[in-house]
């Protein structure tokens, strides 16, 4: 900010005189365009001299020109998808690579397949070389933004600064101090649950008119942490947890198509795992347990059996649980014991993505002891979920409250983009073998 946000009422006059010039909102717009432009030069333009035999677009439209157009289109698709996915919190360099690489491989493969089907000549070296450069650029740029692009936020009232999350990429400043020192900020964070003074409300209004974002404290905490705080959640916000019907219909169609498509590939794997489980220890191949699904409906969830048959114990799994078989440890670490839940997905009892279903015996206690826990039943439970990839396994009351906050965030922000983020990050979690018991 070049000027301080006025606290004292200002005389009524022309708008240009009483509204401070604080153009912070367009900075993110410019940042995105700079990122896109530099990436286009690095991934599309710079490799041209390596394969172009003459000046491109100087004569007829040939293989060189077609390759440039194809790589430009592929780069634009990957860049757009990468920026959309990068908007969700808790992204790391490994996580960025985890979702950018599959999107880039799929995009460039589809472009190459279309060129082959149309029997058009193009440079394979340029196309796939551009794909590798795009992956490196997207992952590196996302990491650079997260590490070096520090956002300054003015917080009002001052007492709310202590409740803000400690993040490297955010600097929380006192609203009054920002006014006195005429500092530039990216946005103003206001705790609207507290009573603000008339002067503060007037200053917030002037800042909004000037183009400075004024954000609710709950919103900014939610967007940075990926959790919807339970404290202060009111019935007025329950409506925001309901996904749109269009999204639910489209997602259901997509998951049915994907499940049917991958089922022939996975059936041999399922058969092999079933044989190994049966050979490893006596007992049934599948473990069937009553779980609570959408709108509180109880269903039977299928898993490969990973414990010795007939052994008694708690409903939850403990660390180094002696009930787990030798093969069971491997299946749990790789999440292969969850594969039979594809049949629950086909039956409409589960989805690929959603809050993980709890056992019926545990659900009753959680609903009784944890406020708003039943809200998880708004959507179908999932094979994987936002809470699973961010927190992992939990059963204690405090850990389940934290897990519920992740699930509520998913309900408020559920979309095909967030589902894609969860699926791609799930692969990274499975590869590392973290969070399993």
LUMTOR-59123 format. One line per field, with one value per residue (C-alpha): residue in three letters; y, z, x. Coordinates in nm, 4 decimals. Each point is the difference from the previous one (the first is absolute). Layout:
vexdren = (ALA  ...)
py = (Y  ...)
pz = (Z  ...)
px = (X  ...)
! end
This chain:
vexdren = (UNK  UNK  UNK  UNK  UNK  UNK  UNK  UNK  UNK  UNK  UNK  UNK  UNK  UNK  UNK  UNK  UNK  UNK  UNK  UNK  UNK  UNK  UNK  UNK  UNK  UNK  UNK  UNK  UNK  UNK  UNK  UNK  UNK  UNK  UNK  UNK  UNK  UNK  UNK  UNK  UNK  UNK  UNK  UNK  UNK  UNK  UNK  UNK  UNK  UNK  UNK  UNK  UNK  UNK  UNK  UNK  UNK  UNK  UNK  UNK  UNK  UNK  UNK  UNK  UNK  UNK  UNK  UNK  UNK  UNK  UNK  UNK  UNK  UNK  UNK  UNK  UNK  UNK  UNK  UNK  UNK  UNK  UNK  UNK  UNK  UNK  UNK  UNK  UNK  UNK  UNK  UNK  UNK  UNK  UNK  UNK  UNK  UNK  UNK  UNK  UNK  UNK  UNK  UNK  UNK  UNK  UNK  UNK  UNK  UNK  UNK  UNK  UNK  UNK  UNK  UNK  UNK  UNK  UNK  UNK  UNK  UNK  UNK  UNK  UNK  UNK  UNK  UNK  UNK  UNK  UNK  UNK  UNK  UNK  UNK  UNK  UNK  UNK  UNK  UNK  UNK  UNK  UNK  UNK  UNK  UNK  UNK  UNK  UNK  UNK  UNK  UNK  UNK  UNK  UNK  UNK  UNK  UNK  UNK  UNK  UNK  UNK  UNK  UNK  UNK  UNK  UNK  UNK  UNK  UNK  UNK  UNK  UNK  UNK  UNK  UNK  UNK  UNK  UNK  UNK  UNK  UNK  UNK  UNK  UNK  UNK  UNK  UNK  UNK  UNK  UNK  UNK  UNK  UNK  UNK  UNK  UNK  UNK  UNK  UNK  UNK  UNK  UNK  UNK  UNK  UNK  UNK  UNK  UNK  UNK  UNK  UNK  UNK  UNK  UNK  UNK  UNK  UNK  UNK  UNK  UNK  UNK  UNK  UNK  UNK  UNK  UNK  UNK  UNK  UNK  UNK  UNK  UNK  UNK  UNK  UNK  UNK  UNK  UNK  UNK  UNK  UNK  UNK  UNK  UNK  UNK  UNK  UNK  UNK  UNK  UNK  UNK  UNK  UNK  UNK  UNK  UNK  UNK  UNK  UNK  UNK  UNK  UNK  UNK  UNK  UNK  UNK  UNK  UNK  UNK  UNK  UNK  UNK  UNK  UNK  UNK  UNK  UNK  UNK  UNK  UNK  UNK  UNK  UNK  UNK  UNK  UNK  UNK  UNK  UNK  UNK  UNK  UNK  UNK  UNK  UNK  UNK  UNK  UNK  UNK  UNK  UNK  UNK  UNK  UNK  UNK  UNK  UNK  UNK  UNK  UNK  UNK  UNK  UNK  UNK  UNK  UNK  UNK  UNK  UNK  UNK  UNK  UNK  UNK  UNK  UNK  UNK  UNK  UNK  UNK  UNK  UNK  UNK  UNK  UNK  UNK  UNK  UNK  UNK  UNK  UNK  UNK  UNK  UNK  UNK  UNK  UNK  UNK  UNK  UNK  UNK  UNK  UNK  UNK  UNK  UNK  UNK  UNK  UNK  UNK  UNK  UNK  UNK  UNK  UNK  UNK  UNK  UNK  UNK  UNK  UNK  UNK  UNK  UNK  UNK  UNK  UNK  UNK  UNK  UNK  UNK  UNK  UNK  UNK  UNK  UNK  UNK  UNK  UNK  UNK  UNK  UNK  UNK  UNK  UNK  UNK  UNK  UNK  UNK  UNK  UNK  UNK  UNK  UNK  UNK  UNK  UNK  UNK  UNK  UNK  UNK  UNK  UNK  UNK  UNK  UNK  UNK  UNK  UNK  UNK  UNK  UNK  UNK  UNK  UNK  UNK  UNK  UNK  UNK  UNK  UNK  UNK  UNK  UNK  UNK  UNK  UNK)
py = (0.0000  0.3406  0.1579  -0.1088  -0.1166  0.2895  -0.0715  0.3366  0.0977  0.1946  0.2998  -0.0765  0.0868  -0.1443  -0.3751  0.0326  0.2186  -0.2143  -0.3508  -0.1043  -0.1313  -0.3546  -0.2156  -0.3266  -0.2271  0.0221  -0.1157  -0.3644  0.0431  0.1316  -0.2747  -0.2654  0.1572  0.0326  -0.3650  -0.1084  0.2126  -0.1067  -0.3617  0.0303  0.1348  -0.2729  -0.2952  0.0933  0.2739  -0.0810  -0.3594  0.1143  0.0507  -0.3602  -0.1506  0.2798  -0.0149  0.3461  0.2996  -0.1161  0.1529  0.1495  -0.2190  -0.2570  -0.1557  -0.3189  -0.2429  0.2660  0.2366  -0.2815  -0.1105  0.3529  0.0324  -0.3472  0.0652  0.3420  -0.1519  -0.2818  0.2431  0.2271  -0.2932  -0.1243  0.3515  0.0688  -0.3316  0.0399  0.3471  -0.1225  -0.2897  0.2138  0.2201  -0.2645  0.0117  -0.2179  -0.0448  -0.1035  -0.0499  -0.3753  0.0635  0.2437  -0.2559  -0.2604  0.1764  0.1998  -0.3009  -0.2160  0.2943  0.0844  -0.3632  -0.0401  0.3334  -0.0442  -0.3646  0.1010  0.2717  -0.2491  -0.2555  0.2551  0.0927  -0.3676  -0.0650  0.2956  -0.1235  0.3380  0.0346  0.1537  -0.0001  -0.2638  0.1352  0.3447  -0.1245  -0.2352  0.2235  0.2819  -0.2321  -0.0650  0.3711  0.0782  -0.2392  0.1526  0.3551  -0.0534  -0.1814  0.2452  0.3092  -0.1291  -0.0694  0.3416  0.1708  -0.1945  0.0705  0.3547  0.1717  0.1257  0.1575  0.2878  0.0083  0.2759  -0.1581  0.1733  -0.0036  -0.0427  -0.2820  -0.2241  -0.0141  -0.2611  -0.2263  0.0082  -0.3065  0.0205  -0.0350  0.0931  0.1535  0.2343  0.2977  0.1201  0.3732  0.2205  0.1986  0.3170  -0.0303  -0.0375  0.3201  0.1934  -0.1155  0.0113  -0.3584  -0.1957  -0.3187  -0.2701  -0.0136  0.0942  -0.2769  0.0998  -0.2109  0.0639  -0.2081  0.2834  0.3437  0.2542  0.3733  0.2372  0.1401  -0.3503  -0.0851  0.3225  -0.0739  -0.3502  0.1436  0.2504  -0.2749  -0.2196  0.2913  0.0540  -0.3617  -0.1468  -0.3402  -0.0052  -0.3610  -0.1616  -0.1578  -0.3380  0.0023  0.0747  -0.2572  -0.2555  0.0714  -0.0174  -0.3083  -0.2076  -0.0286  0.1527  0.0923  -0.1487  0.2981  0.2485  -0.2287  0.1093  -0.1509  0.2832  -0.1631  -0.3463  0.0927  0.0647  -0.3640  -0.1307  -0.0795  0.0984  -0.2633  0.0506  -0.0807  -0.3130  -0.1280  0.0659  -0.1529  -0.3111  -0.0469  0.0490  -0.2469  -0.2665  0.0348  -0.0088  -0.2958  -0.2041  0.0951  -0.1070  -0.3040  -0.2384  0.1099  -0.0440  -0.3315  -0.2060  0.1984  -0.0553  -0.3717  -0.0215  0.1881  -0.2202  -0.3106  0.1388  0.0958  -0.3441  -0.1733  0.2241  -0.0804  -0.1967  0.1911  0.1839  0.2066  0.3074  0.1988  0.1379  0.2690  0.2191  0.3612  0.3179  0.1620  0.2882  0.1410  -0.2493  -0.3097  -0.3145  -0.2172  -0.2894  0.1141  -0.2527  -0.0263  -0.2703  -0.1670  0.1198  -0.1428  -0.3517  -0.1421  -0.0198  0.2189  0.2408  0.3624  0.3625  0.1267  0.2219  -0.0998  0.0826  0.0608  -0.3334  -0.1836  -0.3709  -0.1056  0.0968  -0.2839  0.0016  0.0696  0.2432  0.2359  0.0282  0.0387  0.2766  0.1859  0.0011  0.0473  -0.3089  -0.1304  0.2799  -0.1117  -0.2126  0.3221  0.0543  -0.2247  0.2350  0.2823  -0.1839  -0.0679  0.3711  -0.0359  0.1749  0.2333  0.0173  0.3218  0.1017  -0.0245  -0.3448  -0.2043  -0.0856  -0.3298  0.0001  -0.0597  0.2955  0.2348  0.0084  0.1101  0.2653  0.1474  0.0124  0.1540  0.2185  0.2832  0.0019  -0.3391  -0.1263  0.2652  -0.2311  -0.1991  0.2721  -0.1759  -0.3608  -0.1240  -0.0455  -0.2444  0.2935  0.3483  0.3428  -0.0957  -0.3245  0.1644  0.2872  -0.1706  -0.3743  -0.2547  0.1258  -0.1301  0.2083  0.2763  0.2915  -0.1546  -0.0674  0.3664  0.0996  -0.2565  0.1405  0.3478  -0.1401  -0.1768  0.3197  0.1849  -0.2628  0.0380  0.3787  -0.0102  -0.3325  0.0143  -0.2119  0.2000  -0.0807  -0.3635  -0.0105  0.1487  -0.2651  -0.2869  0.1156  0.0664  -0.3391  -0.1654  0.1902  -0.1090  -0.3632  0.0149  0.1278  -0.2441  0.2650  0.0095  -0.3715  -0.2313)
pz = (0.0000  -0.0846  0.2280  0.3342  0.0261  0.1613  0.3466  0.0780  -0.2042  -0.3048  -0.1422  -0.2719  -0.3322  -0.3392  0.0062  -0.1234  0.3011  0.2764  -0.1312  0.0519  -0.3010  0.1006  -0.3133  0.1681  -0.1654  -0.3556  0.1272  0.0041  -0.3483  -0.1249  0.1840  -0.1814  -0.3402  0.0672  0.1068  -0.3124  -0.2342  0.1395  -0.0009  -0.3645  -0.0946  0.1955  -0.1070  -0.3540  -0.1489  0.1190  -0.1373  -0.3515  -0.1324  0.0972  -0.2584  -0.2388  -0.3300  -0.1101  0.1375  0.1168  -0.1639  -0.2747  -0.2767  -0.0095  0.3107  0.0491  0.2665  0.1897  0.0211  0.0948  0.2797  0.1395  0.0034  0.1550  0.2771  0.0674  0.0384  0.2219  0.2161  0.0419  0.1156  0.2483  0.1316  0.0550  0.1751  0.2090  0.1209  0.0888  0.2010  0.1609  0.1512  0.2606  0.3245  0.1298  -0.3320  0.0099  -0.2678  0.0069  -0.0044  -0.2906  -0.2006  0.0987  -0.1708  -0.2733  -0.1456  -0.0603  -0.1549  -0.2266  -0.1074  -0.0751  -0.1840  -0.2207  -0.0663  -0.1147  -0.2261  -0.1509  -0.0488  -0.1822  -0.2298  -0.0761  -0.0687  -0.2375  -0.1557  0.0397  0.0013  0.3123  0.2046  0.2732  0.1546  0.0427  0.1225  0.2700  0.0857  0.0596  0.2277  0.2179  0.0169  0.0904  0.2947  0.1272  -0.0470  0.1679  0.3024  0.0454  -0.0437  0.2540  0.2502  -0.0578  0.0589  0.3207  0.1327  -0.1084  -0.0715  0.3462  0.0338  0.2410  0.1691  0.2249  0.2831  0.1869  0.2934  0.1324  0.2389  -0.2987  -0.1043  0.2694  -0.1575  -0.3483  -0.1204  -0.0025  -0.3663  -0.1780  -0.2945  0.2117  0.2144  0.2391  0.0729  0.2370  -0.1873  0.1985  -0.0516  -0.3746  0.0030  0.1889  -0.2101  -0.3330  -0.0841  -0.3070  0.0675  -0.2173  0.1916  0.3234  0.2335  0.2213  0.2818  -0.0700  0.2996  0.2232  0.0310  -0.2021  0.0571  -0.2377  -0.1101  -0.0780  -0.2017  -0.1965  -0.0691  -0.1210  -0.2328  -0.1466  -0.0509  -0.1814  -0.2273  -0.0762  -0.1100  0.3074  0.0862  0.3391  0.1197  0.2935  0.2458  -0.0158  -0.3792  -0.0146  0.2711  -0.1898  -0.3338  0.1446  0.2209  -0.1911  0.3131  0.0946  0.3711  0.2113  0.2336  -0.1135  -0.2604  -0.0058  -0.1556  -0.2549  -0.1487  -0.0363  -0.3398  -0.1278  0.0721  -0.2528  -0.3378  -0.3147  -0.1666  -0.3297  0.1652  0.1670  -0.3253  -0.2048  0.2657  0.0200  -0.3763  -0.0022  0.2813  -0.1579  -0.3343  0.1631  0.2222  -0.2909  -0.2092  0.2575  0.1305  -0.2759  0.0760  0.3750  0.0029  -0.0474  0.2806  0.2257  -0.0751  0.0761  0.3295  0.0970  -0.0566  0.2068  0.2885  -0.0006  -0.0073  0.2681  0.2832  0.0462  -0.0251  -0.2544  -0.2734  0.0567  0.3132  0.0075  0.2501  0.0557  -0.0779  0.0024  -0.3377  -0.1556  0.2089  0.2773  -0.2054  0.1143  -0.2634  -0.0115  -0.1055  -0.1608  0.0654  -0.0335  0.3359  0.1588  0.3529  0.1376  -0.0143  0.3308  0.2003  0.2304  0.0567  -0.0332  -0.3101  -0.0894  -0.0943  0.2354  -0.0828  -0.0567  0.0524  0.0646  -0.1689  -0.3449  -0.2147  -0.1882  -0.3309  0.1723  0.0878  -0.3668  -0.1194  0.2532  -0.0766  -0.3743  0.0578  -0.2108  0.2613  -0.1022  -0.3648  0.0516  0.0854  -0.3755  0.0247  0.2653  -0.2487  -0.2750  0.2414  0.0777  0.3651  -0.0350  -0.2297  -0.1001  0.2025  0.3186  0.3810  0.1066  0.1449  0.3667  0.1581  0.1347  0.3578  -0.0154  -0.1922  0.2809  0.2522  -0.2306  -0.0766  0.3727  0.1097  -0.2965  -0.1085  -0.3691  -0.0640  -0.1742  -0.2707  -0.1652  -0.1244  -0.2428  -0.2801  -0.0696  0.1873  -0.2085  -0.0682  0.0723  0.1325  0.0856  0.3661  -0.0933  -0.2087  0.2441  0.3369  -0.0487  0.2445  0.3115  0.2653  0.3154  0.0710  -0.0614  -0.3171  -0.1219  0.0576  -0.2151  -0.2593  0.0049  -0.0771  -0.3106  -0.1032  0.0450  -0.2199  -0.2673  0.0260  -0.0383  -0.2930  -0.1680  -0.3757  -0.2750  0.0376  0.3716  -0.0721  -0.2520  0.2550  0.2548  -0.2469  -0.1176  0.3513  0.1076  -0.2424  0.1655  0.3468  -0.1110  -0.1589  0.3249  0.2096  0.2653  0.2309  -0.0218  0.2949)
px = (0.0000  0.1312  -0.2536  -0.1307  -0.3571  -0.1863  -0.1308  -0.1549  -0.3069  0.1092  -0.1784  -0.2481  0.1538  0.0846  0.0510  0.3571  0.0825  -0.1524  0.0815  0.3626  0.1893  0.0931  0.0133  0.0962  -0.2575  0.1460  0.3398  -0.1104  -0.1434  0.3350  0.1855  -0.2041  0.0630  0.3739  0.0108  -0.1897  0.2132  0.3371  -0.1124  -0.1093  0.3421  0.1818  -0.2171  -0.1036  0.2190  0.3526  0.0083  -0.1028  0.3584  0.0827  -0.2339  -0.1026  0.1924  -0.1115  -0.1785  -0.3452  -0.3078  0.2212  -0.1427  -0.2790  -0.1526  0.2031  0.1156  0.1953  -0.2941  -0.2387  0.2328  0.0187  -0.3787  -0.0428  0.2512  -0.1543  -0.3472  0.1288  0.1968  -0.3049  -0.2150  0.2597  0.0672  -0.3705  -0.0604  0.3142  -0.0999  -0.3484  0.1386  0.2700  -0.2713  -0.0793  0.2021  0.2825  0.1800  0.3660  0.2643  -0.0622  -0.3741  0.0315  0.1956  -0.2569  -0.2877  0.1776  0.1842  -0.3130  -0.1871  0.2932  0.0478  -0.3701  -0.0287  0.3045  -0.0912  -0.3495  0.1438  0.2462  -0.2785  -0.2155  0.2881  0.0603  -0.3688  -0.0090  0.3271  0.1654  0.3771  0.1517  0.3202  -0.0221  0.3190  -0.1555  -0.3380  0.1239  0.2963  -0.2477  -0.1978  0.3043  0.0809  -0.3615  0.0071  0.3248  -0.1270  -0.3369  0.1397  0.2883  -0.2173  -0.2528  0.2759  0.1580  -0.3345  -0.0547  0.3507  0.0806  -0.3312  -0.0943  -0.3442  -0.0607  -0.3403  -0.1340  -0.2023  -0.2808  -0.0471  0.3507  -0.0961  -0.0809  0.3667  0.0652  -0.2646  0.1501  0.1964  0.3788  0.0940  0.3212  -0.1852  -0.2165  0.0873  -0.2716  0.0156  -0.1924  -0.2649  0.0650  0.3760  -0.0546  -0.1998  0.2638  0.2955  -0.1874  0.1012  -0.1060  -0.1967  -0.1516  -0.3274  -0.1717  -0.1138  -0.2929  -0.1391  -0.3670  -0.1061  0.1228  -0.1489  0.1988  -0.0044  -0.1708  0.3359  0.1297  -0.3105  0.0340  0.3659  -0.0891  -0.2635  0.2474  0.2569  -0.2525  -0.0974  0.3684  0.0417  0.1694  -0.1554  -0.1731  -0.0192  -0.1739  0.2445  -0.1754  0.0224  0.3734  0.0820  -0.2069  0.1665  0.3532  -0.0365  -0.2552  -0.2143  -0.3346  0.0237  -0.2765  -0.0043  -0.2604  -0.1608  -0.3641  -0.3153  0.0111  0.3116  -0.1517  -0.1404  0.3539  0.0830  -0.2519  0.1600  -0.1851  -0.2167  0.1835  0.3327  -0.1393  -0.1511  0.3148  0.2237  -0.2170  0.0145  0.3773  0.0646  -0.2238  0.1784  0.3450  -0.0866  -0.1367  0.3054  0.2611  -0.1853  0.1253  0.3569  -0.0393  -0.1871  0.3214  0.1640  -0.3007  0.0078  0.3740  -0.0375  -0.2960  0.2118  0.2878  -0.2305  -0.1593  0.3383  0.1562  -0.2412  -0.3245  -0.3251  -0.2121  0.1636  -0.2149  -0.0675  -0.3549  -0.0884  -0.3061  0.0857  -0.2066  -0.0474  -0.1875  -0.2858  0.0730  -0.0791  0.1833  0.1690  0.2444  0.3480  0.2353  0.3737  0.2589  0.0481  0.3254  -0.0458  -0.0033  -0.3495  -0.1881  0.2404  -0.1843  0.0962  -0.1088  -0.1817  0.2938  0.3544  0.2857  0.3654  0.1814  -0.3281  0.0825  -0.3244  0.1337  0.1327  0.3303  -0.1688  -0.2348  0.2857  0.0941  -0.3583  -0.0697  0.3212  -0.0789  -0.3782  -0.0665  -0.2431  -0.2387  -0.0349  -0.3151  -0.1840  -0.0303  -0.3046  -0.1427  0.0560  -0.1880  -0.2857  -0.0283  0.0994  0.3368  0.1911  0.3631  0.0368  -0.1789  0.0181  0.1137  -0.2906  0.0200  -0.0982  -0.3553  0.1176  0.2412  -0.2316  -0.2552  0.2610  0.1476  -0.3436  -0.0741  0.3306  0.1028  -0.2244  -0.1012  0.1615  -0.3143  0.0468  0.2539  -0.2992  -0.1054  0.1914  0.0910  0.3082  0.3115  0.2788  0.2311  -0.0641  0.1373  0.0453  0.1750  0.2730  0.0570  -0.0291  -0.0082  -0.1375  -0.1779  -0.2375  0.0612  -0.2539  0.2407  0.1366  -0.3546  -0.0934  0.2944  -0.1051  -0.3531  0.1362  0.1704  -0.3205  -0.2035  0.2484  -0.0539  -0.3775  0.0231  0.2430  -0.0755  0.0431  0.1481  0.3226  0.0288  -0.0876  0.2831  0.2423  -0.1001  0.0383  0.3426  0.1289  -0.1327  0.2397  0.2870  -0.1179  -0.0282  0.3438  0.1553  -0.2028  -0.0751  -0.2986  -0.0775  -0.0718)
! end
